[in-house]
Amino acid sequence: MVQLRELDVRQILRDGGMPFQLIMDTFANLQPGEGVRLHAIFEPKPLMRQLADRGFEHTARRLADDDWEIDFVPAPTQEEAEQEALWPDPVWNLDLTDLPPPEPMERILARLEMMDSGEVMFALLNREPVFLFNELKERGHEWVGNFDETGKVYRIMIRATPSDSACART
């Protein structure tokens, strides 16, 4: 999830000021993965085009005649977009957070045996499944996983694949 910095330039614009440098300074000081929620009195189309050229996507909302809210977020890199395209939406969603080991691993492996090649499973676990990784690798499945924002729930996506095209990632 992208963190948005709030930048309100409505009063500067109403007073006849030019907030362009303030806006550019704000963007120059963003941390990786941060974006900006800009409050303006009109839809700043030239600014939107310029920031698109710098790698920001935008969503503009007209709240009133002279009240606009524009969210600028970093556009996904080509690598991120390609990676996202490689993983279709999960066919199976499992919440295994209430199960003690080895039940989560057993249920995942049993479900994988019923899945067609290329299908994806998403599972929530109460710990990182280190023993599952070896089983997935031996059986030729791909996976990606990480902890959620709380650090307490491990999320894993597994794609059922033939064993000759195995590629494991964590």
C-alpha positions in Angstrom: 0.0 0.0 0.0 1.4 3.4 -1.0 1.7 6.0 1.7 0.4 9.4 0.5 1.8 12.7 1.7 -0.9 15.4 1.9 -0.2 18.7 0.0 -2.8 21.4 0.0 -2.1 24.2 -2.5 -5.7 25.6 -2.7 -5.0 28.7 -0.7 -1.8 29.5 -2.6 -3.7 29.2 -5.9 -6.6 31.4 -4.5 -4.1 34.0 -3.5 -2.7 34.1 -7.1 0.5 32.2 -6.1 2.3 29.6 -8.2 2.9 26.4 -6.1 4.8 24.6 -8.9 8.1 24.6 -7.1 6.5 23.5 -3.8 4.9 20.6 -5.6 8.1 19.6 -7.3 10.1 19.9 -4.0 7.5 17.6 -2.4 7.9 15.0 -5.1 11.7 15.3 -5.0 11.7 14.4 -1.3 9.4 11.3 -1.5 10.7 8.1 -0.1 10.5 5.0 -2.4 6.9 3.8 -2.6 5.4 7.1 -1.4 2.9 9.2 -3.3 1.2 12.6 -2.9 -2.5 13.5 -2.4 -2.7 17.0 -3.9 -5.5 19.4 -3.0 -6.1 22.0 -5.7 -8.8 24.4 -7.0 -8.7 22.9 -10.5 -7.6 19.8 -12.3 -3.9 20.4 -13.0 -3.7 18.5 -16.4 -0.2 19.9 -17.4 1.1 18.8 -14.0 -0.5 15.4 -14.4 1.3 14.9 -17.7 4.6 16.0 -16.4 4.4 13.7 -13.4 3.3 10.8 -15.6 6.6 11.3 -17.5 8.4 11.0 -14.2 6.7 7.7 -13.3 3.6 8.7 -11.4 0.0 7.5 -12.1 -2.8 9.7 -10.9 -6.5 9.5 -9.9 -8.4 12.8 -9.9 -11.6 13.5 -8.0 -13.7 16.6 -8.2 -15.1 17.3 -4.8 -16.7 20.6 -5.7 -16.4 23.3 -8.4 -13.1 24.6 -6.9 -12.0 21.6 -4.9 -10.0 18.8 -6.5 -8.1 15.9 -4.9 -5.5 14.2 -7.0 -3.6 11.1 -5.8 -0.2 10.6 -7.4 1.3 7.1 -6.9 4.5 5.6 -8.3 3.7 3.6 -11.4 4.7 0.0 -11.2 8.1 -0.7 -12.7 8.2 -2.8 -15.9 9.6 -5.7 -13.8 6.7 -5.4 -11.3 4.1 -5.3 -14.0 5.6 -8.3 -15.7 5.7 -10.2 -12.4 2.1 -9.4 -11.7 1.0 -10.5 -15.1 2.8 -13.9 -14.6 0.6 -14.7 -11.6 -3.1 -15.1 -12.3 -5.7 -14.6 -9.6 -5.8 -17.5 -7.1 -8.4 -20.2 -7.7 -8.1 -21.3 -4.1 -7.9 -19.2 -1.0 -7.1 -20.9 2.3 -7.0 -19.4 5.8 -4.9 -21.8 7.8 -3.9 -19.5 10.6 -5.8 -21.4 13.3 -4.2 -24.8 12.5 -1.2 -26.2 14.3 1.7 -27.7 12.3 1.8 -29.9 10.2 -1.8 -29.4 9.2 -1.3 -26.3 7.1 1.4 -28.0 5.1 -0.7 -31.1 4.7 -3.7 -29.2 3.5 -1.7 -27.2 1.0 0.0 -30.2 -0.4 -3.3 -32.1 -0.7 -5.0 -29.2 -2.5 -2.1 -28.9 -4.9 -2.5 -32.5 -5.9 -6.0 -31.6 -7.1 -5.0 -28.4 -9.0 -4.4 -28.1 -12.7 -1.0 -26.9 -13.9 -0.9 -23.1 -13.8 -3.6 -22.7 -11.2 -2.7 -20.5 -8.2 -3.5 -21.0 -4.5 -3.3 -18.2 -1.9 -2.9 -19.2 1.8 -2.6 -17.4 5.1 -0.4 -19.1 7.8 0.5 -18.3 11.3 4.2 -18.7 10.6 6.7 -18.9 7.7 6.3 -22.4 6.2 10.0 -23.3 6.0 9.4 -27.1 5.7 6.8 -26.5 3.0 9.3 -24.7 0.8 11.3 -27.9 0.4 8.2 -29.9 -0.5 7.1 -27.3 -3.0 10.6 -27.3 -4.6 10.7 -31.1 -4.8 7.3 -31.2 -6.4 8.1 -28.5 -8.9 5.8 -25.7 -7.8 6.5 -22.0 -7.9 5.8 -19.7 -4.9 6.1 -16.2 -3.6 5.5 -15.2 0.0 6.0 -12.7 2.8 4.7 -11.6 6.1 1.8 -9.1 6.2 2.1 -5.6 7.8 1.7 -7.0 11.3 4.5 -9.5 10.9 2.2 -12.2 12.4 0.6 -13.7 9.3 2.5 -15.3 6.4 1.0 -15.0 3.0 1.9 -17.4 0.3 0.9 -17.8 -3.3 1.6 -21.1 -5.0 1.3 -22.0 -8.6 0.9 -25.6 -9.5 3.5 -26.4 -12.2 5.1 -29.4 -13.8 8.4 -30.4 -12.0 10.6 -29.7 -15.1 9.8 -26.0 -14.9 10.3 -25.4 -11.1 11.4 -22.0 -10.0 11.2 -21.2 -6.3 11.2 -17.6 -4.9 10.8 -16.3 -1.4 
